[in-house]
Structure formats: structure tokens, C-alpha cells
Amino acid sequence: MERTKRKIGSGWIIPPLFVFFVGAMLTSVVSHAVDGSTHTTVMIVGFSLDAIAVIWAVVRWMRANNANG
């Protein structure tokens, strides 16, 4: 079965961008409201979400370019 090419707009960035902003909110806002080991946990989760979002965005960007090309 042949895959059909589809036009991919700029919407590919929205889901990873949302995840990145959630991670940024955890590291910048929520981390100031907690202390101790909870602070460390919140920072780890926030940075992990940021890393996942960046990898996800790169993969989606590469797939979008391959689908158009």
C-alpha cells in the first residue's frame, strides 16, 4: 500500500511546545513554591519534560520535512 503525501503546515510544533511550556512552568513557578526534596523532584520533572519536548519537536520537524520533500 502506497503512502500518500500530505501537506503539513506549522501545526506540528504546537503539542511539543505545550509540553515545553509545562516543563518551564514547573521549573520556574512551582519550584519556588516548594522546598526540600520536593523542590528537587519538581526541577527534575520540569527539565525532563523540556528534554522530551525538544526531542519530540525535532522528530516531528524531521517527519514534516520528509513528508513534504
C-alpha positions in Angstrom: 0.0 0.0 0.0 1.4 3.3 -1.0 1.6 6.2 1.4 0.0 9.4 0.2 1.9 12.7 0.7 0.0 15.3 2.7 0.7 18.9 3.2 1.9 19.6 6.7 1.6 23.1 7.9 3.2 24.7 11.0 0.8 22.9 13.4 3.4 20.2 14.1 5.1 22.5 16.7 2.0 23.0 19.0 2.0 19.8 21.0 5.7 19.8 21.8 5.6 23.5 22.5 2.8 22.9 25.0 4.8 20.2 26.8 7.9 22.5 26.9 5.8 25.3 28.5 4.5 22.9 31.1 8.1 21.9 32.0 9.1 25.6 32.1 6.3 26.4 34.4 7.3 23.6 36.7 10.9 24.7 36.8 10.2 28.5 37.2 7.0 28.8 39.1 6.2 25.7 41.0 9.7 25.1 42.1 9.6 28.4 44.1 6.5 27.3 45.9 8.1 24.1 47.3 11.2 23.3 49.2 13.5 20.4 50.2 13.3 17.2 48.3 10.1 18.2 46.6 12.0 21.1 45.0 14.5 18.7 43.6 11.7 16.4 42.3 9.9 19.3 40.6 13.0 20.5 39.0 13.9 17.0 37.6 10.4 16.6 36.3 10.4 20.0 34.7 13.7 19.6 33.0 12.7 16.1 31.9 9.6 17.4 30.2 11.6 20.1 28.5 14.1 17.5 27.2 11.2 15.3 26.0 9.6 18.2 24.3 12.7 19.2 22.4 13.3 15.6 21.2 9.7 15.3 20.2 9.8 18.6 18.3 12.9 17.6 16.4 11.4 14.2 15.4 8.1 15.9 14.3 10.1 18.5 12.4 12.1 15.9 10.6 9.0 13.9 9.7 7.3 17.1 8.4 10.2 17.8 6.2 10.4 14.3 4.9 6.6 14.3 4.1 6.9 17.5 2.2 10.1 16.5 0.3 
